[in-house]
Structures are given as structure tokens and as C-alpha cells.
Amino acid sequence: MFQAWQIAGSLNHDVNAQREALRVAIGAKWPLAVGASVRGHQALLTHSGSSDAVTGDWIPGNGAPVLVVHPAGPAAALRTPAVAQLRRSGRPILLLDPHAESKDRTKKAAADRYFLSYNRSLDAERVQDILTAAAWLSAKGAGKVELIGLANAGVWCVFATAIAPVPIDLTADLNGFGGADQDFRDRFFVPGIQRAGGLSAALKLINHARATETSEASDFVQVLTTLLRLQQSDTERYQQMTAQIASDLQAAAERNPVTADQLLQLARDFTDASKNGRLPNVANLARAVNDRLYPLAAATASESEINNQ
């Protein structure tokens, strides 16, 4: 039953319905208006209908704004090469303070077994904070917001981008997050998220937005969805197939010295997937598909097998 729900969620072709399903599962929304108080480099954001306040470090500048999210906060983000490069560009940057669990909320959650029936989870709160910050930056009208998710915040940013009603340029490494139940339990705990389509649905929505802007559809989501279906429907076959793809990638690397490094890295990803049952590194997979590297057609070739099953 659970597998049927997950697959049904990932096969929803109505973009608006898919976005709404994820939004309802997460319980987050795009604020219609965001109030801001900026003192020095400290920004305090609020929106109507909520008592929550979003804070972050604000670096003014010119051009399209950038929202950076790091699990350890602005200080950790400032130490990364990505942010150092952004600062040299002179663009406006908001470094978000990630939502932290208060002692009072922790006590309430421990005492109430139905707490998450009417409260957002901590990870869902973080998605809401990202949406609030992105809405504030978007309202400035200086260009499309760029969202950068660092370390584990990449997962939060993927789901925030998926349910945002406006296009957002996303840069986020999922850092090994493959969309399995255990991944969600450990790193993005949102009850009902798999029923709403999970990672596959989020990536479809992001890909759809980009395809709409460029009029070019990527094969990435098709490959990822194929792998995800097989992972959920037949673990043994999934392990066999990923092991075979890893072998094909290694052979391809020997024949293609120009792309050998990328092919070998992807081969390692698929080898790991064949052993641990998770999806291969999503960021490496996306680059390989978009670069039209062999042999990812092997993954899509299994589509007929899955349909037959």
C-alpha cells in the first residue's frame, strides 16, 4: 500500500496539483507580503498571519539577489568559497539563520503524541523560512532570486523551490539524499511527504519551471523517476541494474579519456547505489544526463521492464 501511494504520487502529471500536494504536506506557503526591519547587517523578516520571525545577515549590493542557506547559519556560510565568490560579485546577499527548535516547542512535542497533526515539523518550518526570505527578495524587483543551499540545507532548498509559485534559480547539492523513507526520517522529516510525491515530485516541479523558461525539457527527471520507481518496486532488480550501469560506465571511461573522470565518478555512485539500495548522487547524475554522457540510456531502457512489472 505504501509503495502504491508513493508511486502514484510521483506519477501525478498535473503540475499545479503536484505543487499543491507538496505544499499541503509541508504546510508552508508563499507570503503575500513580508515586512522587514534591517539594522546594519541584521535583517528581521515577518509576514502576516504568523508570529514567527525570520532573521539573517544582509549584505546590500546591486543586481539579482541571492539567498544562501547553511545549516550552521550565516557565520558558517561566510566561510565557504561559494559565498566568498558571491561577495566579490557585489550582488545583494541574504544569509539565512536556519530555524532552530526551541526548548518550549521540544517539550510540547514530547508531551503530545499528536503534535505534528497540527504543527509543522522542524524541517517544514525551515522551508517556510526560506519561502519568506525568497518572497522578500523577490518583491524588491531586482531580478529573479537565486537560492543556494549548502550542505544539508540543500534538501530544504529543493522543496522550497518546488512549491514556490515564482521561478527561482536553485543551486543545491542533495549531498547523498536519495529520497528513500530513511532519508526523509533522518534528514527531512515531514509526515506525508512521500504520499505527496517525495523527492521525485519536487525535482519534476523544478525541472518543469526551467523547461518552461527555456522551452527545452531535460531528460534528468525521466531518468531519476525511472530509477526511483524500480528502487521502490523491486529492490533486488534495482541493485542488479545499478551494478550493471556501474560496469558499463567503467567500460565507457576506458573508451572516452576526455570524460573519463566524470564517468568513473558516476560509476562509483552507481556501485554505491547497488550496495546500499539508495539513489546515486543526484547532482552527479544531473550533470551526466544534461551533458548527454553514456550510458544513462541504460537506466531509461528499464522503463519497459518496470511497466511490465
LUMTOR-998163 format. One record per residue: z, x negated, y negated of N, C-alpha, C, CB in turn. Coordinates in pm, whole numbers, plus 50000, padded with zeros to 5 digits. Each point is the difference from the previous one (the first is absolute). Glycine has a CB too. Example, Ala and Ser with C-alpha at 12.3 -4.5 7.8 and 13.67 -1.06 7.14 Angstrom:
<rs>
507804868150569500005008949881500004991049880501255018950117 498034984649778500064991849881500735007749891497854988250063 
</rs>
This chain:
<rs>
500004991750120500005008349880500004991349874501225018150126 499654971549874500054991249884498674993049978502454996750038 496934998450070498714993249988498945009549946500624984850189 499395027749858499025009749954500175002649850499965010550228 501294990549726500265002049858499474988449916502035013450060 498264974549987499594988049925498484999249991502084988250075 497255013950036498544999150000499395011249916500064989450227 500515022749782499505011149919500154997049852500595016150184 500534977649779500214996449861499014989849952502375005150029 497294985250055499074989549961498565004849995501554983650099 498165027949963498625005050005499715010449892500004995550243 500945007049668499805009849893498944994749904502395008450021 496484998749965498914995249917500045005649858498644997950207 502265011449766500145005649865500874990449919499755024150086 499644968949820500714989749925501195005749925497864987449977 501945023849955501095006049922501145004650090498345007149828 501324998850286501045004550093500744988050059498645020550054 500634968849974500634988150055500974993849900497974996050142 501595003249733500874994449895501245008649982497994990249883 501825023150119501145008949981500984999050117498545015449867 500944982850254500874998750117500884987649988498295011850142 501114977149818500794987849981500995001649885498084986450089 501475019949803500875001649884501235008450035498004998149849 501785012750226501115008650039500954992750094498535020149972 500924972350122500854992450094500884990049924498265002650181 501164990749722500744990149922500905006849897498124983450033 501455028349918500785007149901499874994549861501565005550178 497374987049796499804993849869498895007349925500774977750089 499205020549780498965006549920499634991249882500855022750069 497974979849877499514992949882500585007149876497844992550120 503005000949802500625006749884498965003749895502124987350043 498045024649899499095004249894500274992549871499855022550105 501404973749872500354992649879501154990650032499245019149851 500674968750098501034989950024500524995149866498934993150219 502385007849763500624994649880500374985450022500885022849939 499064969249955500274985850015500844994849884497874997350125 503054993949910500774992749901499874985250033501645019449966 497774973249941499774985750023500814991949900497675004650088 503244987349962500824991349917499804985750046501705018449960 497614973949958499674986550040499055000350118502204991849917 498225002250193499175000150122500495010250101499494976049962 501515032150002500535009950094499425013849971502114986650021 497275019550082499415013349987500815009950082497714990249962 502565021549978500705010850068499105012349995502284990549939 497325014550179499065011250009500705012250060498074983950025 501645027749917500545012650053498895010449998502344994449918 497795015850167499025010949996500715013250017498224985050093 501175025649855500615013250000500245005050141498895004849783 502215002350235500315005650130500734990650091498035013749975 502344974449974500714990450083501024992649916497994997550150 503174999849911501024992349931499894985150030501495019950009 497584976650079499824985950038499334992349887499855006650242 500544981049742499394991149902499384988250072501665007149822 497174989050134499294988650059500084988449901498435015250133 501954973349915500124988449911499084988750047502385006349949 497344984849959499164988650032499884990549882498755014150162 500664974449863499744990349894498615002449945501534983050108 498365018249761498745003049934499504987849925500665024249979 498124971850053499354988949932498775005649930500844982950171 499215018949695498865005949930498794990950002501595012349854 497244993550124498764992249998498835009049967500954984050167 497855011049861498775007449972499195001750128499984991149763 499335020350246499155002650116500625010050094499104977149980 500305024050139500485009650101501394995950047497635004950073 503305004849936501384996750037500164997250150500775014149810 500254978050221500284996350138501445003950034498334980849989 501845025850123501335003450051500264991450124499855023949910 501224968450086500344990950110501315004550063498794980749887 501215020450246501205004350072500354989550105499445024449961 501774970350029500524990550098501325005550051498864980049887 501415019650245501255005750052501254994149938498805003950211 501134983449747501174993349944500085001249848499914984350190 499165023149749500095002549858499164990849912502235008250047 497854993949821499174992449904500194985050006500105019749856 501134975750162500244985650002499244993250113502265004049900 497745002350217499264994450114498505000849975501865006650155 497695004549785498575001549973499514989349904500215024650038 500614972049862499604990049901499804986250062501255012949828 499364984750284499884986950065498764998850089502474998349993 496765012650023498834999650087498784995049925500955018950133 498134974349937498764995349935499165011349943500004980950156 500025030949910499185011349954500425004349860499705007550237 501614993449740500485004349869499814989049897501675015050111 498504972549930499764989049907498575000249948501734986350119 497325016549970498605000949959499775011949908499334989250215 501335022049814499865011849915500514997349859500245014550202 500864978449788500574997249868499054991649916502305001350097 496984989949968499034991749926498825008449951500674980250137 499085031149929498885008549960500285007749871499385002050240 501894999549726500355007149877500005015250013499064981049881 500815024150240500005014550019501435005549997497884998350135 502305014449831501345006050004500485001750144499525012149784 501734984250241500535000150136501355007050002498784978650054 501405030450041501305006050025500474995750138499475019949851 501674973050153500594995550125501125009850036499434975449951 500355032250154500885011350032501274995550072497985014650014 503134991649948501244998750077499935009750116501334993049794 498715002350330499925009450113501255008650009498554983850124 501265028549919501105009550014501014994750101498485019349941 502794980650021501064995350088500935011550037499864977049897 500655022750223500905010650047501374998449936498755001450218 501755009149718501334999549939501075002350108499075008349779 502144987150193501095001950095500305014950020500974977749931 498955029949960500285014350009498995007050090501014999349770 497704997350213498965006250082500164995950145498455000449804 501904987050221500184995250137501115007750071499214977349930 501885025449997501115007550057499595014350032501614985749873 497645020550035499545013750023499075000850120500235004649756 498874985650256499055000050111500724998250133498234990849849 502825001050152500744997650123500805012350042500134975749941 500325032149960500845011550030499215012750029501724989849857 497025010350105499195012150014498814997350092500705007749770 499314997950349498944997450097498675005949956501734999750180 498295009949725498775006249951499624994849861500555020450134 499994968249829499784994549865498524998749966502164987650022 497045007650073498574997749974499185012950010500274976750087 500395034449943499285012849998499735004549857501075006250219 499764989349688499835004249860500144988549901500885022250066 499064965649984499984988149915498914990550047502475002449953 496934990649952499014989950039500704988150064498485007349813 500824986150279500524987550057499914989149894499315007050234 501324981749792499974988949906498574995249975502294993150077 496925006050028498624995449984499175010249922500184987250215 500095025749806499295010349923500384999249852499945014750204 501334982349768500434998149861499234988649934502295008750059 497454981050017499264988649947498565003749967501474984650133 497935023749951498655004849971500005008149870499455000450247 501585008149736500095007849877500124991049877501075018750130 499734970849880500154990749888498674993349965502394996050067 496855000450035498694993749977499065009849929500324985450204 499695027249840499155010149937500415002349855499665010850223 501634989549751500485001949863499544988649911501995012550086 498174975349961499574988449922498504999849980501954987350089 497305016150016498545000149989499545010849903499824991350235 500865020349765499645010849908500224995749855500595017150176 500504975849799500274995049864498924990349954502465002950041 497184987850048498974990349964498645006849982501264982250124 498455027549963498725007049992499865007649869499985001950249 501135003849703499985007949877499724991549877501595015850106 498604971249905499734991249887498514999249969502044986950058 497115016550039498565000649978499314986749978500435021849906 500184967550142499414986749981499114995850116501984994049864 497805014850230499194996750117500695004150128499004980949875 500275018350235500565004150129501154990850041497755009250067 503314996849982501184992450041499704991850125501505017649900 498944969950099499944991650119501404999250058498034986549910 502095016250219501304999950068500014988750101500275025049968 500744966650023500144988650092501315001450075498634985049849 501295016250283501195001050084500224986950074499655024750025 501474969049951500314987150060501005001750115499554988749780 500275003250325500875000450118500075014450054501374980349911 499825024550124500105013250061499685011349904501714990750152 498285006549718499645010349903498535004250013501754991049845 497465001050226498605003550021499865013650068499454975850014 501445027250080499955012850071500305011449903500704988750215 500325009649699500335010449902498795002849910502444993050005 496904996249954498895001349906498795006750064500814979749882 498975018050246498895006550071500175015149996499744980050150 501465024949879500215014450004500055005949859501254997450215 499244995149688499985004749862498565001749951502214988749957 496955001550074498595000749960499295011650069500004975249963 500345027050164499335010750077500265013749941500214986050203 500995016649745500305013449951499845001349849501565002550190 498134986549742499795000849856498735008149970501164977749968 498875031149932498825008249968498974992749915501465019850015 498844968049945499064992249919499674987150076500925009749782 497894984750194499644987450069500904988549955497635007950017 502804984250080500834988249974499404988350077502105014149964 497784974449971499554987950068501184994150075498214995649825 501715004050306501134995650082499754986350061500535023850050 500474967649941500034987450073501324999650074498504988049830 501455013250302501235000450079499734995450141500875018849859 499874971250185499934995650138501045007850078499184976849935 500395030050172500945007850078500954991250082498305018050011 501444969049990500994990650053500425003350144500814996449766 498195007050317500275003050140500345014350031500764977350015 499295031349882500305014250022498775006750060501645000349806 498495004750318498855005550071499955015050008500014979650126 501035027449828499995014550003500595006350126498034998449860 502584993450226500665005650119501325006549960498914982450147 501615026149942501275006849971501094989949964499355018450156 500724970649919501054990149975499824993449863500184995950246 498585002149712499754994649866500595009149893497904989050083 501885024049934500535009549902501535000650005497895013450019 502674986050100501465000250010500624987949932499825012750215 499554975749804500584987649949499684997149854499854991450230 498955012849725499554995049869499565010749901499324980050120 500455032349925499635010749908500455013250060498004986949912 503325015550076500595011550069499825012549915501684985050115 497385023449925499735012849934499785010450109498984988749794 501995020050230499845010150106498745008449979502495000850025 496755001050082498795008249994498754992649956501475018749954 498644968450018498844992849946498884998750103501554987449850 498795011150278498974999050102499295013550019501334981750114 499425029249874499395013350012498995002349889502105008750107 498154985049778499095001549885498814990550006501965007349865 497964984550240498864991050014500364985350002498695017049889 502504979550061500464986250007499144990049925500965005950215 499034981949834499284989149935498505002649995501774984450077 497685020950032498565002550004499575009449888500044996550247 500745014149730499675009649895500084993549863500845018550143 500194973449835500154993349871498824990849971502495001250024 497114991150075498874990949980498705007549979501174983050140 498675028449926498815008249978499925004649855500095007550239 501034997049707500025005149863499694988949900501675017450067 498874970849957499704988749912498544996250009502344991750026 497155008050095498594996650021499095010549938500604988050212 499795024849799499195010849943499894998449848500725015450187 500394981249749499994998449855499074988749959502345008649988 497694980550087499144988749966498545003350029501884984250050 497895023050061498635003550035499415009649896500534996750243 500315012349703499545009449898499584992649874501515017650095 499244971849871499694992549879498744991550017502454999749946 497374994850174498914990550020498795006250068501694982150013 498475030350040498955006850078499654992450126499115009549789 501814981850257499774992650123501215002050092498554982849879 501235022850238501105002250094500224987350084499485024850008 501794971350006500344988450080500165004050146501144989449802 498575001250288500195002550143501454997450042497614993850041 503195001049867501344995650036500845011250060499864983149819 500175028550115500845010950048499525005050135500495006649765 498194993450258499485004350130500514990750111497955009649887 501994977450088500484990550101501485001750022498214983849935 502565017249955501445001250013500405012950069500264986349794 499075024650174500315012950062499714999650149499515011749784 499384981850254499664998750141501084992450076497575000449940 502874988450001501074992350064501295008150008498964978849914 501345028549980501245007849996499985011050106500234995149755 498645011750260499905010650102500274994450140498345012449856 501014976550174500154994350133501424994850021497574993850000 503025000449895501374995250009500965011350036499464982249832 500275029750113500905011350020499725007750129500195001649753 498574997550297499635008250116500054992450132498585013249849 501214973650149499944992550126500404985649973498175015250090 503114981949924500534986849967499364989050084502155010749934 497714991950195499444989850090498564996749962501505008150183 497715002149790498604997849960499944993049865499305020450129 501614983149780500044993549869500264985050015500845021549896 500094974950190500304985950021498814992650062502415005950027 496905000750067498824993950061498904997949897500595010750218 499194999649699498914999349903500264989449893499525024250042 501714975249907500314990249897499944985850056501455016949884 498934981550244499884986850063498544995950012502135004150127 497015005549908498564997150011499404996549864499855015550197 500564991949698499494997049866500454986149957500035024649941 501224971950092500494986649966499154989250066502335009349977 497314993050150499154990550072498624999049935501255005150212 498185006449750498695000249935500044992649866499495021850114 501604980149813500154993349870500064984950016501205020149913 499504975250188500094985650024498634994350034502365002750080 496875004750002498654995450035499105000249876500285008850235 499875001449681499195000849878500324988549905499915024950025 501364971049970500404989149912499314986950040502225011349964 497594986850165499334987950047498534999749960501594999250191 497815012849795498585000749964499765000749850499615011350217 501464991549708499855001749855501004991349925499185023550036 500524963749948500964990949935500345003849856499124982350146 499975024449784500265003549860501165010049989497574996049947 502485013450145501045010249996501044998150111498345015949901 501684972250159500864997650116501485002349969498324983550082 502145011849802501435001249968500425014749993499894978449873 499295029850062500355014249988499955006950135499115000149766 499884996450314499875006050132501164996250092497514999749972 502914987650020501114995550084501315006749958498844978150035 501355023749834501215006949954500015014350051500074985449796 498785021150198499925013750049500205000450152498445005849811 501064984050259500224999350145501494999350031497784988650030 502955003549890501454999250021500675013549974499944975749934 499575031349963500565013249970499805009650116499574996149757 499225003750302499725009250111500734995750126497765005049901 502444982150117500804995350115501425005049989498564979750020 502025019449859501355005149979500055015150025500434981749831 498525025450123499965014550019499975003750148498815002349780 500484989650299499905002850143501334998150072497604993049992 503284998849947501294997250064501115009349952499294976350021 500705026849847501105008049947499655014849981500814979449889 497915024150134499605013949990499855005349860501125003050211 499014988449687499855004349861498564997949953502424994649956 497305010449925498684997649942499904985649953499815024149931 498994970150068499844986549945500255000249850498334994350179 501864993949762500264998849856498955007849922501064977450035 499405032749890499085009149934499214993149889501555018750053 499104972349874499314993249891498864991250053502135000249866 498134992350242498964991650059498885008650058501714982250052 498665029050009499025009050059499085005749892501615005650184 498984998449703499205005749890499004989949947501925014849939 498534972850042499084989649949498864997750097501904989149878 498415010650252498974997350100498975011250005501674987050132 498815025549862499075011350006499125000249875501645013050139 498974985349746499245000549875499014988549988501935011449894 498394977350170499104988549999498965000850111501824986349903 498235024650174499045002250110500064988850105498515012449839 502694983350194500144989550100499945005850141501374986549839 497965006350251500045003450142501434997650048497524993950036 502965013650064499405010150082500765013249987499194982350159 501095022049722500815012049985499265012350046501184989349811 497535009550211499275011350060500565003150138497934993749871 502684996450192500615002250131501115010449991499444976650067 501265023549820501075009749983499435014149987501434982549891 497535019050028499425013249980499245004550124499844995549755 499734995150327499285003750122500885007950095498594979649975 502725018950011500915007250090500185014549958501164978650047 498235025449840500165013749950499605010250106499564991949768 499315005650301499565009750101500995000850114497624995449939 503004993250096501005000250105501185008949962499304977050069 501135021549806501165007849954499665014849999500784980649860 498055022850092499595014049999499955005850140498714995749794 500804996250302499925004650138501395002450060497844987650024 503145004449929501355001750051500645012549943500204975350024 
</rs>
